[in-house]
Amino acid sequence: MRVMVMVKASKDSEAGVMPSEQLLTAMGNFNEELVKAGIMRDGAGLHPSSKGFRVRFSGKNRTVIDGPFAETKELLAGYWLWEVQSMEEAVEWVKRCPNPMMEDSEIEIRRLFEADDFGEALTPELRAQEERIIRGVKGS
């Protein structure tokens, strides 16, 4: 099962406050544990939303919105992509994670959709297309 583990933004992360050497060391050690356990597939921190954009869709119209975005509890400061056996395993790994912020923080875990989750709507042609896309991404 693949999951996305999302580190929620804080006032400090949105203000561009960089983590301390101590926190970078602790997170690096945690990431090494994830890799050694065969769980971590990808992960990175994100710049503050002040350096980002959103594109709002309304019918055929597209509107570009410059950051920053108001509600920090709804923003992400970083993510991991993990391969785990269960959500319980993901939760146990997150509980071992160093606090990613210098203040109270939250990490959210969400399961990624797999091809079989779409049932009959994912036709053999769409499944073949998805497999070509995945091969292309992994080959790059």
LUMVO-368046 format. One record per residue: residue number from 0; residue in one letter; y, z, x of N, C-alpha, C in turn. Coordinates in nm, 4 decimals. Layout:
<sites>
+-----+------+----------+----------+----------+----------+----------+----------+----------+----------+----------+
|  nr | rest |      nyy |      nzz |      nxx |     cayy |     cazz |     caxx |      cyy |      czz |      cxx |
+-----+------+----------+----------+----------+----------+----------+----------+----------+----------+----------+
| NUM |    A |        Y |        Z |        X |        Y |        Z |        X |        Y |        Z |        X |
...
+-----+------+----------+----------+----------+----------+----------+----------+----------+----------+----------+
</sites>
This chain:
<sites>
+-----+------+----------+----------+----------+----------+----------+----------+----------+----------+----------+
|  nr | rest |      nyy |      nzz |      nxx |     cayy |     cazz |     caxx |      cyy |      czz |      cxx |
+-----+------+----------+----------+----------+----------+----------+----------+----------+----------+----------+
|   0 |    M |  -0.1168 |   0.0000 |   0.0852 |   0.0000 |   0.0000 |   0.0000 |   0.1234 |   0.0000 |   0.0900 |
|   1 |    R |   0.2166 |  -0.0878 |   0.0567 |   0.3413 |  -0.0938 |   0.1325 |   0.4492 |  -0.0186 |   0.0558 |
|   2 |    V |   0.5286 |   0.0583 |   0.1308 |   0.6392 |   0.1319 |   0.0706 |   0.7654 |   0.1101 |   0.1524 |
|   3 |    M |   0.8789 |   0.1176 |   0.0819 |   1.0075 |   0.1218 |   0.1493 |   1.0556 |   0.2654 |   0.1413 |
|   4 |    V |   1.0930 |   0.3185 |   0.2558 |   1.1422 |   0.4548 |   0.2663 |   1.2905 |   0.4428 |   0.2985 |
|   5 |    M |   1.3747 |   0.4918 |   0.2065 |   1.5190 |   0.4689 |   0.2172 |   1.5932 |   0.5985 |   0.2455 |
|   6 |    V |   1.6723 |   0.5964 |   0.3509 |   1.7564 |   0.7094 |   0.3870 |   1.8880 |   0.6934 |   0.3126 |
|   7 |    K |   1.9202 |   0.7892 |   0.2289 |   2.0431 |   0.7825 |   0.1508 |   2.1638 |   0.8096 |   0.2408 |
|   8 |    A |   2.2727 |   0.7412 |   0.2123 |   2.3962 |   0.7587 |   0.2879 |   2.4579 |   0.8947 |   0.2581 |
|   9 |    S |   2.5430 |   0.9372 |   0.3495 |   2.6186 |   1.0614 |   0.3318 |   2.7658 |   1.0307 |   0.3585 |
|  10 |    K |   2.8522 |   1.1281 |   0.3350 |   2.9943 |   1.1083 |   0.3651 |   3.0123 |   1.0742 |   0.5130 |
|  11 |    D |   2.9384 |   1.1436 |   0.5998 |   2.9505 |   1.1163 |   0.7434 |   2.9014 |   0.9764 |   0.7799 |
|  12 |    S |   2.7855 |   0.9363 |   0.7264 |   2.7343 |   0.8031 |   0.7626 |   2.8272 |   0.6940 |   0.7117 |
|  13 |    E |   2.8873 |   0.7154 |   0.5937 |   2.9821 |   0.6184 |   0.5392 |   3.1137 |   0.6180 |   0.6173 |
|  14 |    A |   3.1440 |   0.7301 |   0.6836 |   3.2651 |   0.7375 |   0.7659 |   3.2398 |   0.6813 |   0.9061 |
|  15 |    G |   3.1155 |   0.6408 |   0.9328 |   3.0844 |   0.5831 |   1.0637 |   3.0525 |   0.6855 |   1.1706 |
|  16 |    V |   3.0294 |   0.8118 |   1.1304 |   2.9937 |   0.9155 |   1.2268 |   2.8543 |   0.8844 |   1.2815 |
|  17 |    M |   2.8461 |   0.8705 |   1.4120 |   2.7194 |   0.8354 |   1.4759 |   2.6341 |   0.9601 |   1.4972 |
|  18 |    P |   2.5009 |   0.9430 |   1.4950 |   2.4121 |   1.0583 |   1.5151 |   2.4222 |   1.1094 |   1.6589 |
|  19 |    S |   2.3892 |   1.2359 |   1.6756 |   2.3907 |   1.2984 |   1.8080 |   2.2724 |   1.2483 |   1.8904 |
|  20 |    E |   2.2785 |   1.2720 |   2.0205 |   2.1665 |   1.2384 |   2.1084 |   2.0409 |   1.3147 |   2.0655 |
|  21 |    Q |   2.0592 |   1.4396 |   2.0238 |   1.9464 |   1.5210 |   1.9792 |   1.8786 |   1.4582 |   1.8579 |
|  22 |    L |   1.9582 |   1.4128 |   1.7600 |   1.9004 |   1.3512 |   1.6410 |   1.8351 |   1.2171 |   1.6752 |
|  23 |    L |   1.9001 |   1.1387 |   1.7604 |   1.8404 |   1.0102 |   1.8016 |   1.7062 |   1.0331 |   1.8709 |
|  24 |    T |   1.6982 |   1.1365 |   1.9536 |   1.5717 |   1.1695 |   2.0220 |   1.4651 |   1.2101 |   1.9212 |
|  25 |    A |   1.5010 |   1.2974 |   1.8275 |   1.4045 |   1.3434 |   1.7272 |   1.3557 |   1.2267 |   1.6406 |
|  26 |    M |   1.4484 |   1.1392 |   1.5988 |   1.4084 |   1.0243 |   1.5165 |   1.3240 |   0.9263 |   1.5978 |
|  27 |    G |   1.3586 |   0.9059 |   1.7230 |   1.2778 |   0.8190 |   1.8086 |   1.1365 |   0.8718 |   1.8230 |
|  28 |    N |   1.1220 |   1.0022 |   1.8405 |   0.9890 |   1.0631 |   1.8513 |   0.9112 |   1.0477 |   1.7208 |
|  29 |    F |   0.9795 |   1.0679 |   1.6084 |   0.9145 |   1.0517 |   1.4781 |   0.8690 |   0.9063 |   1.4598 |
|  30 |    N |   0.9555 |   0.8111 |   1.4940 |   0.9193 |   0.6693 |   1.4818 |   0.7992 |   0.6352 |   1.5694 |
|  31 |    E |   0.7931 |   0.6920 |   1.6890 |   0.6760 |   0.6694 |   1.7757 |   0.5487 |   0.7218 |   1.7104 |
|  32 |    E |   0.5561 |   0.8386 |   1.6453 |   0.4400 |   0.8914 |   1.5740 |   0.3950 |   0.7952 |   1.4638 |
|  33 |    L |   0.4936 |   0.7405 |   1.3897 |   0.4615 |   0.6454 |   1.2826 |   0.3928 |   0.5213 |   1.3381 |
|  34 |    V |   0.4416 |   0.4700 |   1.4492 |   0.3825 |   0.3510 |   1.5111 |   0.2409 |   0.3822 |   1.5592 |
|  35 |    K |   0.2233 |   0.4944 |   1.6276 |   0.0909 |   0.5328 |   1.6779 |  -0.0091 |   0.5511 |   1.5636 |
|  36 |    A |   0.0387 |   0.5973 |   1.4482 |  -0.0480 |   0.6166 |   1.3314 |  -0.0736 |   0.4851 |   1.2577 |
|  37 |    G |  -0.0084 |   0.3767 |   1.3000 |  -0.0284 |   0.2468 |   1.2366 |   0.0433 |   0.2320 |   1.1033 |
|  38 |    I |   0.1464 |   0.3120 |   1.0813 |   0.2148 |   0.3140 |   0.9517 |   0.3430 |   0.2308 |   0.9518 |
|  39 |    M |   0.4239 |   0.2449 |   1.0555 |   0.5558 |   0.1808 |   1.0569 |   0.5447 |   0.0313 |   1.0823 |
|  40 |    R |   0.6086 |  -0.0470 |   0.9942 |   0.6134 |  -0.1926 |   1.0080 |   0.7516 |  -0.2408 |   1.0508 |
|  41 |    D |   0.8551 |  -0.1668 |   1.0082 |   0.9925 |  -0.2034 |   1.0407 |   1.0810 |  -0.0852 |   1.0050 |
|  42 |    G |   1.2009 |  -0.0847 |   1.0568 |   1.2965 |   0.0184 |   1.0226 |   1.4255 |  -0.0009 |   1.0987 |
|  43 |    A |   1.5353 |   0.0427 |   1.0398 |   1.6654 |   0.0322 |   1.1051 |   1.7674 |   0.1156 |   1.0305 |
|  44 |    G |   1.8725 |   0.1509 |   1.1023 |   1.9881 |   0.2128 |   1.0396 |   2.0823 |   0.1035 |   0.9925 |
|  45 |    L |   2.1660 |   0.1371 |   0.8974 |   2.2612 |   0.0412 |   0.8420 |   2.4039 |   0.0852 |   0.8722 |
|  46 |    H |   2.4900 |  -0.0119 |   0.8989 |   2.6318 |   0.0173 |   0.9160 |   2.6877 |   0.0688 |   0.7833 |
|  47 |    P |   2.8016 |   0.1368 |   0.7858 |   2.8625 |   0.1849 |   0.6608 |   2.8937 |   0.0698 |   0.5661 |
|  48 |    S |   2.9048 |   0.1033 |   0.4381 |   2.9313 |  -0.0002 |   0.3379 |   3.0682 |  -0.0648 |   0.3571 |
|  49 |    S |   3.1573 |  -0.0017 |   0.4331 |   3.2884 |  -0.0621 |   0.4602 |   3.2741 |  -0.1930 |   0.5365 |
|  50 |    K |   3.1601 |  -0.2124 |   0.6006 |   3.1343 |  -0.3368 |   0.6739 |   3.0446 |  -0.4315 |   0.5939 |
|  51 |    G |   3.0185 |  -0.3972 |   0.4682 |   2.9272 |  -0.4761 |   0.3857 |   2.9967 |  -0.5475 |   0.2717 |
|  52 |    F |   2.9170 |  -0.6224 |   0.1997 |   2.9628 |  -0.6981 |   0.0834 |   2.8583 |  -0.6878 |  -0.0253 |
|  53 |    R |   2.9018 |  -0.7076 |  -0.1469 |   2.8120 |  -0.7237 |  -0.2609 |   2.8472 |  -0.8551 |  -0.3272 |
|  54 |    V |   2.7482 |  -0.9178 |  -0.3852 |   2.7721 |  -1.0388 |  -0.4640 |   2.7267 |  -1.0083 |  -0.6054 |
|  55 |    R |   2.8197 |  -1.0139 |  -0.6991 |   2.7900 |  -0.9863 |  -0.8396 |   2.7578 |  -1.1180 |  -0.9095 |
|  56 |    F |   2.6485 |  -1.1199 |  -0.9843 |   2.6021 |  -1.2370 |  -1.0581 |   2.6329 |  -1.2189 |  -1.2054 |
|  57 |    S |   2.6950 |  -1.3187 |  -1.2661 |   2.7203 |  -1.3188 |  -1.4089 |   2.7062 |  -1.4630 |  -1.4559 |
|  58 |    G |   2.5903 |  -1.4947 |  -1.5146 |   2.5631 |  -1.6337 |  -1.5507 |   2.5655 |  -1.7196 |  -1.4255 |
|  59 |    K |   2.6475 |  -1.8242 |  -1.4264 |   2.6587 |  -1.9129 |  -1.3093 |   2.7672 |  -1.8667 |  -1.2120 |
|  60 |    N |   2.8415 |  -1.7631 |  -1.2474 |   2.9508 |  -1.7140 |  -1.1630 |   2.9001 |  -1.6167 |  -1.0576 |
|  61 |    R |   2.9628 |  -1.6206 |  -0.9407 |   2.9340 |  -1.5287 |  -0.8309 |   3.0664 |  -1.4698 |  -0.7844 |
|  62 |    T |   3.0727 |  -1.3384 |  -0.7748 |   3.1927 |  -1.2707 |  -0.7291 |   3.1572 |  -1.1878 |  -0.6072 |
|  63 |    V |   3.2301 |  -1.2067 |  -0.4979 |   3.2077 |  -1.1311 |  -0.3744 |   3.2972 |  -1.0082 |  -0.3765 |
|  64 |    I |   3.2359 |  -0.8927 |  -0.3497 |   3.3072 |  -0.7651 |  -0.3491 |   3.2965 |  -0.7075 |  -0.2083 |
|  65 |    D |   3.4112 |  -0.6794 |  -0.1487 |   3.4149 |  -0.6192 |  -0.0152 |   3.3862 |  -0.4697 |  -0.0249 |
|  66 |    G |   3.3146 |  -0.4165 |   0.0781 |   3.2977 |  -0.2733 |   0.0884 |   3.4291 |  -0.2118 |   0.1338 |
|  67 |    P |   3.4441 |  -0.0816 |   0.1289 |   3.3397 |   0.0171 |   0.1026 |   3.3123 |   0.0326 |  -0.0473 |
|  68 |    F |   3.1966 |   0.0905 |  -0.0761 |   3.1550 |   0.1139 |  -0.2132 |   3.1628 |   0.2639 |  -0.2407 |
|  69 |    A |   3.1993 |   0.2998 |  -0.3596 |   3.2432 |   0.4360 |  -0.3915 |   3.1361 |   0.5439 |  -0.3797 |
|  70 |    E |   3.0262 |   0.5336 |  -0.4464 |   2.9330 |   0.6441 |  -0.4664 |   2.8325 |   0.6541 |  -0.3515 |
|  71 |    T |   2.8554 |   0.7454 |  -0.2549 |   2.7681 |   0.7535 |  -0.1377 |   2.6239 |   0.7879 |  -0.1733 |
|  72 |    K |   2.6009 |   0.8656 |  -0.2799 |   2.4629 |   0.9029 |  -0.3119 |   2.3806 |   0.7835 |  -0.3595 |
|  73 |    E |   2.4461 |   0.6730 |  -0.3899 |   2.3758 |   0.5515 |  -0.4328 |   2.3650 |   0.4484 |  -0.3206 |
|  74 |    L |   2.4118 |   0.4808 |  -0.2014 |   2.4109 |   0.3877 |  -0.0896 |   2.3015 |   0.4239 |   0.0094 |
|  75 |    L |   2.2625 |   0.3266 |   0.0904 |   2.1605 |   0.3478 |   0.1928 |   2.2231 |   0.3531 |   0.3307 |
|  76 |    A |   2.1677 |   0.4388 |   0.4146 |   2.2105 |   0.4477 |   0.5539 |   2.1041 |   0.3912 |   0.6472 |
|  77 |    G |   1.9829 |   0.3709 |   0.5962 |   1.8747 |   0.3180 |   0.6782 |   1.7478 |   0.3050 |   0.5971 |
|  78 |    Y |   1.6467 |   0.2459 |   0.6592 |   1.5209 |   0.2233 |   0.5881 |   1.4051 |   0.2126 |   0.6871 |
|  79 |    W |   1.2844 |   0.2295 |   0.6334 |   1.1595 |   0.1966 |   0.7013 |   1.0745 |   0.1157 |   0.6046 |
|  80 |    L |   0.9901 |   0.0322 |   0.6569 |   0.8814 |  -0.0287 |   0.5804 |   0.7533 |   0.0272 |   0.6392 |
|  81 |    W |   0.6724 |   0.0888 |   0.5530 |   0.5492 |   0.1534 |   0.5959 |   0.4301 |   0.0951 |   0.5216 |
|  82 |    E |   0.3149 |   0.1021 |   0.5863 |   0.1865 |   0.0697 |   0.5242 |   0.1083 |   0.2008 |   0.5194 |
|  83 |    V |   0.0834 |   0.2525 |   0.3988 |   0.0152 |   0.3802 |   0.3809 |  -0.1002 |   0.3641 |   0.2831 |
|  84 |    Q |  -0.1857 |   0.4643 |   0.2779 |  -0.2990 |   0.4620 |   0.1854 |  -0.2586 |   0.5042 |   0.0445 |
|  85 |    S |  -0.1524 |   0.5871 |   0.0352 |  -0.1126 |   0.6390 |  -0.0962 |   0.0323 |   0.6864 |  -0.0895 |
|  86 |    M |   0.0904 |   0.7075 |  -0.2070 |   0.2250 |   0.7645 |  -0.2120 |   0.2229 |   0.9073 |  -0.1566 |
|  87 |    E |   0.1144 |   0.9773 |  -0.1775 |   0.1039 |   1.1130 |  -0.1256 |   0.1134 |   1.1134 |   0.0269 |
|  88 |    E |   0.0497 |   1.0145 |   0.0909 |   0.0579 |   1.0049 |   0.2365 |   0.2020 |   0.9780 |   0.2797 |
|  89 |    A |   0.2707 |   0.8896 |   0.2083 |   0.4106 |   0.8599 |   0.2406 |   0.4964 |   0.9851 |   0.2279 |
|  90 |    V |   0.4757 |   1.0616 |   0.1211 |   0.5520 |   1.1842 |   0.1009 |   0.5264 |   1.2817 |   0.2159 |
|  91 |    E |   0.4015 |   1.2957 |   0.2564 |   0.3691 |   1.3874 |   0.3665 |   0.4381 |   1.3453 |   0.4958 |
|  92 |    W |   0.4434 |   1.2162 |   0.5240 |   0.5143 |   1.1676 |   0.6427 |   0.6638 |   1.1949 |   0.6314 |
|  93 |    V |   0.7235 |   1.1716 |   0.5161 |   0.8670 |   1.1964 |   0.5001 |   0.8971 |   1.3449 |   0.5183 |
|  94 |    K |   0.8094 |   1.4315 |   0.4716 |   0.8313 |   1.5754 |   0.4875 |   0.8333 |   1.6153 |   0.6350 |
|  95 |    R |   0.7691 |   1.5361 |   0.7215 |   0.7681 |   1.5637 |   0.8654 |   0.8903 |   1.5070 |   0.9368 |
|  96 |    C |   0.9661 |   1.4233 |   0.8692 |   1.0808 |   1.3552 |   0.9283 |   1.1927 |   1.4542 |   0.9608 |
|  97 |    P |   1.2575 |   1.4375 |   1.0754 |   1.3780 |   1.5179 |   1.0987 |   1.4831 |   1.4844 |   0.9933 |
|  98 |    N |   1.5669 |   1.5802 |   0.9581 |   1.6755 |   1.5508 |   0.8649 |   1.7611 |   1.4414 |   0.9295 |
|  99 |    P |   1.7741 |   1.3245 |   0.8643 |   1.8455 |   1.2133 |   0.9268 |   1.9971 |   1.2292 |   0.9284 |
| 100 |    M |   2.0485 |   1.3317 |   0.8660 |   2.1929 |   1.3541 |   0.8593 |   2.2253 |   1.4926 |   0.9146 |
| 101 |    M |   2.3518 |   1.5129 |   0.9463 |   2.3978 |   1.6433 |   0.9942 |   2.4257 |   1.7366 |   0.8770 |
| 102 |    E |   2.4019 |   1.6889 |   0.7559 |   2.4253 |   1.7656 |   0.6337 |   2.3028 |   1.7487 |   0.5447 |
| 103 |    D |   2.3017 |   1.8096 |   0.4269 |   2.1917 |   1.7899 |   0.3334 |   2.1766 |   1.6401 |   0.3068 |
| 104 |    S |   2.0533 |   1.5947 |   0.2913 |   2.0312 |   1.4513 |   0.2705 |   1.9078 |   1.4282 |   0.1861 |
| 105 |    E |   1.8889 |   1.3031 |   0.1465 |   1.7715 |   1.2634 |   0.0687 |   1.7106 |   1.1372 |   0.1274 |
| 106 |    I |   1.5796 |   1.1282 |   0.1141 |   1.5056 |   1.0077 |   0.1478 |   1.4257 |   0.9694 |   0.0246 |
| 107 |    E |   1.4365 |   0.8432 |  -0.0146 |   1.3670 |   0.7917 |  -0.1328 |   1.2513 |   0.7027 |  -0.0879 |
| 108 |    I |   1.1389 |   0.7123 |  -0.1587 |   1.0201 |   0.6312 |  -0.1290 |   0.9902 |   0.5448 |  -0.2502 |
| 109 |    R |   0.9769 |   0.4141 |  -0.2293 |   0.9451 |   0.3225 |  -0.3394 |   0.8356 |   0.2273 |  -0.2943 |
| 110 |    R |   0.7403 |   0.2053 |  -0.3813 |   0.6314 |   0.1127 |  -0.3543 |   0.6812 |  -0.0312 |  -0.3649 |
| 111 |    L |   0.6357 |  -0.1168 |  -0.2754 |   0.6673 |  -0.2589 |  -0.2814 |   0.5658 |  -0.3274 |  -0.3720 |
| 112 |    F |   0.6104 |  -0.4288 |  -0.4439 |   0.5182 |  -0.5068 |  -0.5254 |   0.4235 |  -0.5846 |  -0.4354 |
| 113 |    E |   0.2994 |  -0.5954 |  -0.4774 |   0.1994 |  -0.6802 |  -0.4132 |   0.1720 |  -0.7961 |  -0.5090 |
| 114 |    A |   0.1162 |  -0.9027 |  -0.4594 |   0.0919 |  -1.0223 |  -0.5413 |   0.0148 |  -0.9888 |  -0.6687 |
| 115 |    D |  -0.0867 |  -0.9049 |  -0.6584 |  -0.1700 |  -0.8739 |  -0.7748 |  -0.0942 |  -0.7991 |  -0.8849 |
| 116 |    D |   0.0165 |  -0.7363 |  -0.8506 |   0.0949 |  -0.6638 |  -0.9503 |   0.1550 |  -0.7561 |  -1.0564 |
| 117 |    F |   0.1686 |  -0.8852 |  -1.0259 |   0.2334 |  -0.9790 |  -1.1175 |   0.1373 |  -1.0436 |  -1.2167 |
| 118 |    G |   0.0083 |  -1.0182 |  -1.2026 |  -0.0902 |  -1.0686 |  -1.2977 |  -0.0886 |  -1.2199 |  -1.3100 |
| 119 |    E |  -0.1081 |  -1.2678 |  -1.4320 |  -0.1188 |  -1.4119 |  -1.4576 |   0.0120 |  -1.4874 |  -1.4346 |
| 120 |    A |   0.1258 |  -1.4165 |  -1.4359 |   0.2545 |  -1.4827 |  -1.4138 |   0.2612 |  -1.5438 |  -1.2737 |
| 121 |    L |   0.1854 |  -1.4866 |  -1.1797 |   0.1810 |  -1.5416 |  -1.0447 |   0.0670 |  -1.6432 |  -1.0401 |
| 122 |    T |   0.1002 |  -1.7667 |  -1.0732 |   0.0012 |  -1.8745 |  -1.0809 |  -0.0563 |  -1.9025 |  -0.9423 |
| 123 |    P |  -0.1682 |  -1.9753 |  -0.9345 |  -0.2220 |  -2.0117 |  -0.8033 |  -0.1189 |  -2.0855 |  -0.7170 |
| 124 |    E |  -0.0349 |  -2.1684 |  -0.7782 |   0.0673 |  -2.2408 |  -0.7024 |   0.1724 |  -2.1439 |  -0.6465 |
| 125 |    L |   0.2144 |  -2.0484 |  -0.7282 |   0.3119 |  -1.9503 |  -0.6816 |   0.2519 |  -1.8588 |  -0.5753 |
| 126 |    R |   0.1247 |  -1.8242 |  -0.5917 |   0.0557 |  -1.7419 |  -0.4914 |   0.0486 |  -1.8164 |  -0.3579 |
| 127 |    A |   0.0158 |  -1.9470 |  -0.3615 |   0.0104 |  -2.0281 |  -0.2393 |   0.1491 |  -2.0352 |  -0.1745 |
| 128 |    Q |   0.2523 |  -2.0513 |  -0.2564 |   0.3881 |  -2.0549 |  -0.2035 |   0.4214 |  -1.9225 |  -0.1348 |
| 129 |    E |   0.3882 |  -1.8108 |  -0.1979 |   0.4141 |  -1.6789 |  -0.1413 |   0.3429 |  -1.6618 |  -0.0074 |
| 130 |    E |   0.2196 |  -1.7074 |   0.0012 |   0.1443 |  -1.6977 |   0.1261 |   0.2083 |  -1.7815 |   0.2354 |
| 131 |    R |   0.2595 |  -1.9022 |   0.1994 |   0.3295 |  -1.9855 |   0.2984 |   0.4557 |  -1.9162 |   0.3484 |
| 132 |    I |   0.5277 |  -1.8539 |   0.2577 |   0.6501 |  -1.7831 |   0.2950 |   0.6179 |  -1.6677 |   0.3905 |
| 133 |    I |   0.5173 |  -1.5895 |   0.3572 |   0.4801 |  -1.4749 |   0.4414 |   0.4362 |  -1.5229 |   0.5797 |
| 134 |    R |   0.3562 |  -1.6292 |   0.5850 |   0.3162 |  -1.6836 |   0.7150 |   0.4376 |  -1.7292 |   0.7954 |
| 135 |    G |   0.5325 |  -1.7910 |   0.7279 |   0.6536 |  -1.8377 |   0.7943 |   0.7373 |  -1.7236 |   0.8488 |
| 136 |    V |   0.7475 |  -1.6171 |   0.7716 |   0.8250 |  -1.5007 |   0.8158 |   0.7570 |  -1.4344 |   0.9336 |
| 137 |    K |   0.6287 |  -1.4163 |   0.9265 |   0.5558 |  -1.3495 |   1.0350 |   0.5513 |  -1.4369 |   1.1598 |
| 138 |    G |   0.5590 |  -1.5689 |   1.1425 |   0.5559 |  -1.6585 |   1.2574 |   0.6878 |  -1.6678 |   1.3301 |
| 139 |    S |   0.7959 |  -1.6199 |   1.2647 |   0.9287 |  -1.6347 |   1.3288 |   0.9578 |  -1.5245 |   1.4268 |
+-----+------+----------+----------+----------+----------+----------+----------+----------+----------+----------+
</sites>
